[in-house]
């Protein structure tokens, strides 16, 4: 596999653009709350960036894109991004470095729980949100990402196509009922 500089540049630009969506979301939600809650609302989105980035690097990527276990979740071979480096992955990033692919996917893992904060802005304790975001990302987002996007994922093998992440971002609505 040979790395294509144009593909890599585009994925890095797209990664930067999606990364900027989370702070922008923080400002959007900040405009919807009372003045006394603006900083706490901003914190929910900004802290999500750090928390879920760490979760993604440690276990999220491998749960989402590791070798499939019954089509439901990925194996643990990429724990701490083990084996994910400058070399392309023929299954997911044939012309870009594996780390660029992992970073791009991480941006969506970050913004998805940040989107959920709009449902309970001003009504949740900060500590409870941190636990919620970590558990939700690990138990809902990562397995669903695996099912939809990973080789061997259950929904992918059934023919599901999800180019924009709609399945993953609506999952709070699906699992809320």
N, C-alpha and C positions, 0 to 999 in steps of 0.2 A: 504494500500500500504506500502510495506517495502522497505527501501532504500538499494540498493546493493552497497557495498563499492567498488567493482571492476568496476562497471559501472560508479559510481561517479568519481573514480580516472581517468578513461579513458576520461570522458568528460572534466574534469579539465585540463588534459594534452593536449587534443585536443584544448581546449579553449586557453591555453597558446601558442600553436603552431600557431594557426590562428592569435592570437594577434600579434605575432612576424612578421607576413607577412606584416603588414602595414608599420612598419619602414623599413623592407627589400625592400618593394616597393619604399619607399622614396629614398633609396640609388640607386636602379635601375634607377629611373627617374633622380636622381642627376647625374648619369653617362651619361645621354643623352643630357644634356643641356650645354650651355656655362658656363665657370668658374664663371662668375659674377652672374649667376642665381642659383647656386647650393643650397645656403641656403634657398632661397625662395621656391624652389622646395621641399626641405626637410620639410619646414614648412607646405606646403599644406597637406602632408600626416600626419604629427605628430599632427597638430592642428585638423585635421579631427577626430583623435582618441578621443580627449577631447570633441569636439563639438557634435559628433554623439553619444558618450556615454551618455552625458547629455540628448540629445534628446530621446534616447532609453529608459532611465530610466523614464523620465517624461511622454512621450506620445507614443513613438515608439512601445514599447512592447505591450501595450494595443491595438494600432491600428492594429498590426500584429496578435496578438494571443488572443484578447478579443473575447467575444461572437459575432458571425457573424451578421452583418447587411446587409441583402440581398446578402450575399456571397461576398461582395466587400470590406468591411472594418470591423475591430473589434470595439466592444463597448468600453466604457470608464471605465469599472469596475476595471481595473488594473492601473489606472492613478498613476504615481509615484511608480509603482510596488506594489500597494495596493493588498494585498491578495496573493502575490507571496513570498514564504518564504522557509523554510526548508522542508516543506511537498511536496511530489511528486504530480504532476498533472497527473491524469490517462489518460488524452487525449494526453499529449506531453512528459511527463517525468515520467513514471510509476515507475522507479527504481532509479531515481536520484532526488535531491532536485530541486524544482521549480526555485530557484535562479541560480543554476548551468545551467539549461536549458536556462534561460533568458540571462545569461552571454555568453554562447556559441553562441546563436543566435545574440547577440549584436556584436560579432566579425565580423560577415558577414555584418551586417548593417554598420559597420565602414569601412570595406575594400572596399565595393562596390563604394561609392563616391570617395574614394582614387584612385581606378582604373581609374575612369573617368578623373582624373587630367592629365593623360598621353596624352589625346587628346588636351589639351590646355595649357600644360606646357609652360612657358615663355610668354603666351599671355593673361593672365587674372589678373585682380587686386585682391589682397588678400581679400579685403572687399566683392567684388562681389562674389568671390568663397565661402566665408562663407555663404552668403545669399543663393547662389545656392545650396550648400551642404545641408543646413538645409531644404530648400523647397523641393529639390529633394527627400531627405530621407523621409520626411513627406508625400508628395503628390504622390510619385511614388513607392519607395521601400516598405514602410509599407503596403499600400493597396495591392501591388502585392504579398508580402510575405503572407499576409492574404489569398488572393485568392488561392495561390498555396499550402500553408502548413497548414492553420488553419482548424479546424473542422468546416464545413459549408462553407468553402471557395469555390467560384464559380468554379475555375479550378480543385480543389481537388474533388469536387462532380462530375465533368465531367470525372474523372478518370485519371487526369494528375498526373504523378509521377516525382518528381524533387528532387532527393536525394542530388545532389551536388550544387544546387543553380544556375544552368545554366540559368534558366528562369529569375531569378532576376538579374544576372550580365549582361545579354545581353539586358536588358530593355532599357539602354540608346540608343542602336542602333535601337530598335523598335520604341521608342518615338521620335527619332531625325528626322525621315522622314517627 
